[in-house]
Each structure stands twice: as structure tokens, then as C-alpha cells.
């Protein structure tokens, strides 16, 4: 298999210097990208470790919340539960910001969900089952967990995408760009050596010819 080179390059010393500089930059870029890839992978697994079990925890909280809600519906009736739900005031205050991880912009979600009393939620104590209050507490806790899980999972997705992109760039430099530059540098160096030898031979022939003419004329 023929070694691939960069096409359209003239075998001159100027081009050789330019290519060597490009090769140097490519090798340095390859090293930096490998460091970035490794750092991203480490960060990815660190965050992945934190999120382990989070989905199960959210699912468990929601399951318990819906179980209490169902019990409240049985005790109070659907209409009474809906009436209590309609009286509940909004309690979630979410602020979305961002931060950078190795150049990857990931979200930071700051949410304030405080555990509230029956009075603070807006429905009456006398008109509702205790299961409504238990369900409300668990739903509030689930919302907090879901927000945290959403931030973490979005970060993981963005990091995974950047890791894949960085891997492709590392592979392109390692297996395509740098080898082409190196092969082209070698080719130009060989051509320049050939041209120097040809020039040397021509000079020797010219010198010999001039010496023969001088001897003939002398």
C-alpha cells in the first residue's frame, strides 16, 4: 500500500520548512487533544458515579407519592383531591446558569423547593386526608431529585458528545494528518537530495568539459 502524502506540494526548501512547522503543530495538537480526551473521560466517569442509583431513587419516590395519592383518592374521592390540588400554590423557583468543563458548557440548575406545611400549600387540614399531605411531600422531594438528575444527565450527554468528537480529532491527527505530513516531508527531503546529486553531477560534467577545452586550446 502506497504511503499517502499531501497533494500539490512543490519539493522546495521553503515548502519543507512549512511542512515541518505544520507537523510540529499537529503533533503538539495531538498531544493536547489526548490530554483533553483523558480529562473529559475522567470527569465523565466521576459524574456517572454520582448519578448511579439516582433514577431508581426518583422512581421509588414517585411510586410512593402516587401510592399515597391513590389512597387519598380512595379516602376522599377524585373531586376532593382535585380541589385540594387546585388550591396548591406554585413552589418551584428554578434558575439556570452554566459552567465550563474543559471547554464544554454544561448547565447549572439552581432550584429552591422548600418543604411546606398544609397551610403553606393552600389546602385545608379538615377537608383532606393525611395521605394528601404525604403525597405532596413526596412529590416535592421527587421534583427536587428530578431537577438534579436532569442537570446531571444533560452534563453527561454533553461530555459524551465532546469525548466522541475529541476522539475523532485525535484519530484523524494520529492516523491521517500526521502520517501524511511525515510522508510528505520525507518525500521532499528525498527529492531535494536527488536534485542536489543531479546538480553536483552536472557541475562535475561542466567542469570536466571546461578542463578538456582548456587542454585542447593549450
SVG drawing of the C-alpha trace seen along z (x, -y; Angstrom):
<svg xmlns="http://www.w3.org/2000/svg" viewBox="-66 -32 115 34">
<polyline fill="none" stroke="black" stroke-width="0.4" points="0.0,0.0 1.4,-3.3 2.1,-5.9 -0.4,-8.8 1.0,-12.3 -0.3,-15.8 -1.0,-16.6 0.0,-19.7 3.2,-20.4 6.3,-21.6 9.6,-19.9 11.3,-23.1 13.2,-24.0 10.6,-26.7 7.8,-24.1 9.9,-21.7 10.2,-24.2 6.5,-25.0 5.6,-21.3 7.9,-20.6 6.3,-23.5 2.8,-22.1 4.0,-18.7 5.3,-20.1 2.0,-21.9 0.0,-18.8 2.0,-16.6 1.6,-19.2 -2.2,-19.5 -2.5,-15.7 -0.8,-15.6 -3.1,-18.3 -6.2,-16.7 -5.3,-13.4 -4.9,-15.1 -8.3,-16.8 -9.9,-13.5 -8.5,-11.7 -9.5,-14.5 -13.1,-14.5 -13.3,-10.7 -12.2,-11.0 -14.8,-13.8 -17.5,-11.8 -17.0,-8.7 -16.8,-10.9 -20.2,-12.4 -21.5,-9.0 -20.6,-7.6 -22.6,-10.3 -25.7,-9.6 -25.7,-5.9 -29.0,-4.9 -30.5,-8.4 -33.1,-7.2 -34.1,-4.4 -34.4,-6.9 -36.6,-9.1 -38.7,-6.2 -39.1,-5.0 -40.1,-8.4 -42.7,-8.8 -44.1,-5.4 -44.6,-6.1 -46.1,-9.5 -48.6,-8.0 -49.4,-5.3 -50.3,-7.9 -52.2,-9.9 -54.3,-6.8 -55.0,-6.2 -56.2,-9.8 -58.4,-9.4 -60.0,-6.3 -60.5,-8.1 -61.7,-11.5 -62.8,-10.9 -61.3,-12.3 -63.1,-15.6 -62.0,-16.4 -58.3,-15.6 -58.5,-17.7 -60.0,-20.6 -57.1,-20.3 -54.6,-20.2 -56.1,-23.3 -55.6,-25.3 -51.9,-24.5 -49.7,-27.5 -46.6,-27.2 -43.5,-26.4 -40.6,-25.8 -38.1,-28.6 -35.6,-27.5 -32.5,-29.5 -30.5,-28.0 -26.8,-29.0 -23.8,-27.3 -20.2,-26.4 -17.3,-25.1 -15.7,-21.6 -12.6,-21.5 -14.3,-23.9 -17.7,-22.1 -20.5,-24.3 -22.8,-22.4 -25.9,-23.6 -26.1,-24.5 -29.7,-24.4 -30.3,-26.2 -33.7,-25.3 -35.4,-26.2 -38.1,-23.7 -38.9,-24.0 -40.9,-21.5 -44.2,-23.3 -47.0,-22.8 -50.6,-22.2 -51.4,-25.9 -48.5,-26.9 -49.6,-24.6 -53.1,-26.2 -55.5,-23.3 -57.3,-22.9 -56.4,-20.4 -60.0,-19.4 -61.1,-18.8 -58.2,-16.5 -56.7,-13.1 -53.3,-12.7 -52.4,-10.8 -52.7,-14.1 -50.1,-15.7 -47.8,-12.6 -48.2,-12.5 -47.4,-16.3 -44.2,-15.9 -43.0,-13.0 -43.9,-14.9 -42.0,-17.9 -39.0,-15.7 -39.3,-14.0 -39.3,-17.3 -36.0,-18.3 -34.5,-14.9 -35.7,-15.2 -34.2,-18.6 -30.9,-17.4 -31.0,-14.3 -31.8,-16.4 -28.8,-18.6 -26.5,-15.6 -27.8,-13.6 -27.6,-16.7 -24.0,-17.2 -23.2,-13.5 -24.8,-13.8 -22.7,-16.9 -19.5,-15.4 -20.1,-12.1 -20.6,-14.1 -17.4,-16.1 -15.5,-13.0 -16.6,-11.3 -15.7,-14.5 -12.3,-14.7 -11.6,-11.0 -12.4,-11.6 -10.0,-14.5 -7.3,-12.6 -7.7,-9.6 -7.6,-11.9 -4.4,-13.5 -2.8,-10.2 -3.8,-8.1 -4.2,-10.6 -2.9,-14.1 0.4,-13.5 1.4,-10.5 0.6,-12.5 2.8,-15.3 5.6,-13.0 5.4,-11.1 5.4,-14.4 8.4,-15.7 10.3,-12.5 9.4,-12.7 10.6,-16.4 13.8,-15.6 14.5,-12.7 13.7,-14.8 15.9,-17.6 18.8,-15.1 18.2,-13.8 18.2,-17.3 21.4,-18.1 23.1,-15.0 21.9,-15.7 23.2,-19.3 26.6,-18.0 26.9,-15.6 26.1,-18.4 28.7,-20.7 31.3,-17.9 30.4,-17.4 30.6,-21.1 34.0,-21.4 35.3,-18.3 34.2,-19.8 35.8,-23.2 39.0,-21.4 39.0,-19.4 38.5,-22.6 41.4,-24.3 43.7,-21.3 42.7,-21.3 43.3,-25.0 46.6,-24.9"/>
</svg>
